[in-house]
Amino acid sequence: MDAAIYVQRMLDAYRATPGACGVVRKPDRAFAQQLFARGVPLEAVENAFVLAASRRLARPANAPPLGVIRSLAYFSPVIDEVLASPVSQDYYRYLRARLAQCRR
């Protein structure tokens, strides 16, 4: 996959992530290009989006509301976590299904 496709797919996934503002800024595009240059698999980034969104939705009902995610860099620690932890793809499929249920 070339850089342009990688970045576009990542930014599309970012826009679709629950809790993200849906607006892509110049620093977001630069961050995506950095991830490509580092060789970070797109699947790992998409898994990080799912993991972070799931965690945000799993908060206690009485917790104060979280702000909107306004930067792709917000996911940087979660991307690193996904890269460092050998979690089954089944878990991420499960989280995706749970997020889909929440959107209904």
C-alpha positions as a Markdown table, in Angstrom:
| # | Residue | x | y | z |
|---|---|---|---|---|
| 1 | Met | 0.0 | 0.0 | 0.0 |
| 2 | Asp | 1.4 | 3.4 | -0.9 |
| 3 | Ala | 1.5 | 6.4 | 1.5 |
| 4 | Ala | -1.4 | 8.2 | 0.0 |
| 5 | Ile | -3.8 | 5.3 | 0.3 |
| 6 | Tyr | -2.6 | 4.5 | 3.8 |
| 7 | Val | -3.1 | 8.1 | 5.0 |
| 8 | Gln | -6.5 | 8.4 | 3.3 |
| 9 | Arg | -7.8 | 5.1 | 4.8 |
| 10 | Met | -6.5 | 6.1 | 8.2 |
| 11 | Leu | -8.1 | 9.5 | 8.1 |
| 12 | Asp | -11.4 | 8.0 | 6.9 |
| 13 | Ala | -11.3 | 5.6 | 9.9 |
| 14 | Tyr | -10.5 | 8.5 | 12.2 |
| 15 | Arg | -13.5 | 10.5 | 10.9 |
| 16 | Ala | -15.8 | 7.5 | 11.5 |
| 17 | Thr | -14.5 | 6.8 | 15.0 |
| 18 | Pro | -17.2 | 7.6 | 17.7 |
| 19 | Gly | -16.2 | 10.6 | 19.8 |
| 20 | Ala | -14.0 | 12.1 | 17.1 |
| 21 | Cys | -15.0 | 15.5 | 15.7 |
| 22 | Gly | -14.8 | 14.2 | 12.1 |
| 23 | Val | -12.6 | 17.1 | 10.9 |
| 24 | Val | -9.1 | 16.4 | 9.6 |
| 25 | Arg | -6.5 | 19.1 | 10.1 |
| 26 | Lys | -3.0 | 19.5 | 8.7 |
| 27 | Pro | -1.3 | 18.0 | 11.8 |
| 28 | Asp | -3.6 | 14.9 | 11.6 |
| 29 | Arg | -2.4 | 14.3 | 8.0 |
| 30 | Ala | 1.2 | 14.8 | 9.1 |
| 31 | Phe | 0.8 | 12.4 | 12.0 |
| 32 | Ala | -0.7 | 9.8 | 9.7 |
| 33 | Gln | 2.2 | 10.2 | 7.4 |
| 34 | Gln | 4.6 | 9.7 | 10.3 |
| 35 | Leu | 2.9 | 6.5 | 11.2 |
| 36 | Phe | 3.3 | 5.3 | 7.6 |
| 37 | Ala | 7.0 | 6.2 | 7.7 |
| 38 | Arg | 7.4 | 4.2 | 11.0 |
| 39 | Gly | 5.8 | 1.2 | 9.3 |
| 40 | Val | 2.8 | 1.1 | 11.7 |
| 41 | Pro | 0.3 | -1.4 | 10.3 |
| 42 | Leu | -3.0 | 0.3 | 9.4 |
| 43 | Glu | -4.8 | -2.5 | 11.2 |
| 44 | Ala | -3.1 | -1.6 | 14.4 |
| 45 | Val | -4.2 | 2.0 | 14.1 |
| 46 | Glu | -7.8 | 1.0 | 13.3 |
| 47 | Asn | -7.7 | -1.3 | 16.3 |
| 48 | Ala | -6.5 | 1.6 | 18.5 |
| 49 | Phe | -9.5 | 3.7 | 17.3 |
| 50 | Val | -11.8 | 0.9 | 18.3 |
| 51 | Leu | -10.2 | 0.3 | 21.6 |
| 52 | Ala | -10.1 | 4.0 | 22.6 |
| 53 | Ala | -13.7 | 4.6 | 21.5 |
| 54 | Ser | -14.9 | 1.5 | 23.4 |
| 55 | Arg | -13.1 | 2.7 | 26.6 |
| 56 | Arg | -14.8 | 6.1 | 26.2 |
| 57 | Leu | -18.2 | 4.6 | 25.9 |
| 58 | Ala | -17.7 | 2.2 | 28.8 |
| 59 | Arg | -17.5 | 4.9 | 31.4 |
| 60 | Pro | -19.9 | 5.0 | 34.3 |
| 61 | Ala | -23.2 | 6.7 | 33.6 |
| 62 | Asn | -22.6 | 9.4 | 36.3 |
| 63 | Ala | -19.2 | 10.3 | 35.0 |
| 64 | Pro | -18.8 | 13.8 | 33.5 |
| 65 | Pro | -19.0 | 13.8 | 29.8 |
| 66 | Leu | -15.8 | 13.7 | 27.8 |
| 67 | Gly | -14.9 | 16.3 | 25.2 |
| 68 | Val | -14.8 | 15.6 | 21.5 |
| 69 | Ile | -11.5 | 14.1 | 20.1 |
| 70 | Arg | -10.0 | 16.9 | 18.0 |
| 71 | Ser | -6.7 | 15.3 | 17.0 |
| 72 | Leu | -5.5 | 12.1 | 15.6 |
| 73 | Ala | -2.5 | 12.4 | 18.0 |
| 74 | Tyr | -5.0 | 11.7 | 20.8 |
| 75 | Phe | -4.7 | 8.0 | 19.8 |
| 76 | Ser | -0.9 | 7.9 | 19.9 |
| 77 | Pro | -0.6 | 6.1 | 23.3 |
| 78 | Val | -3.3 | 3.7 | 22.4 |
| 79 | Ile | -1.6 | 2.9 | 19.1 |
| 80 | Asp | 1.6 | 2.2 | 21.0 |
| 81 | Glu | -0.4 | 0.0 | 23.4 |
| 82 | Val | -1.9 | -2.0 | 20.6 |
| 83 | Leu | 1.5 | -2.5 | 19.0 |
| 84 | Ala | 3.0 | -3.7 | 22.3 |
| 85 | Ser | 0.2 | -6.1 | 23.3 |
| 86 | Pro | -0.5 | -9.3 | 21.5 |
| 87 | Val | -4.3 | -9.3 | 21.6 |
| 88 | Ser | -6.4 | -11.5 | 19.3 |
| 89 | Gln | -8.1 | -10.0 | 16.4 |
| 90 | Asp | -11.2 | -11.6 | 17.7 |
| 91 | Tyr | -11.2 | -9.2 | 20.6 |
| 92 | Tyr | -11.2 | -6.2 | 18.2 |
| 93 | Arg | -14.0 | -7.8 | 16.1 |
| 94 | Tyr | -16.0 | -8.1 | 19.4 |
| 95 | Leu | -15.3 | -4.4 | 20.2 |
| 96 | Arg | -16.4 | -3.4 | 16.7 |
| 97 | Ala | -19.6 | -5.3 | 17.1 |
| 98 | Arg | -20.3 | -3.6 | 20.4 |
| 99 | Leu | -19.6 | -0.2 | 19.0 |
| 100 | Ala | -22.0 | -0.9 | 16.1 |
| 101 | Gln | -24.7 | -1.9 | 18.7 |
| 102 | Cys | -24.1 | 1.4 | 20.6 |
| 103 | Arg | -24.7 | 3.4 | 17.4 |
| 104 | Arg | -28.1 | 2.0 | 16.8 |
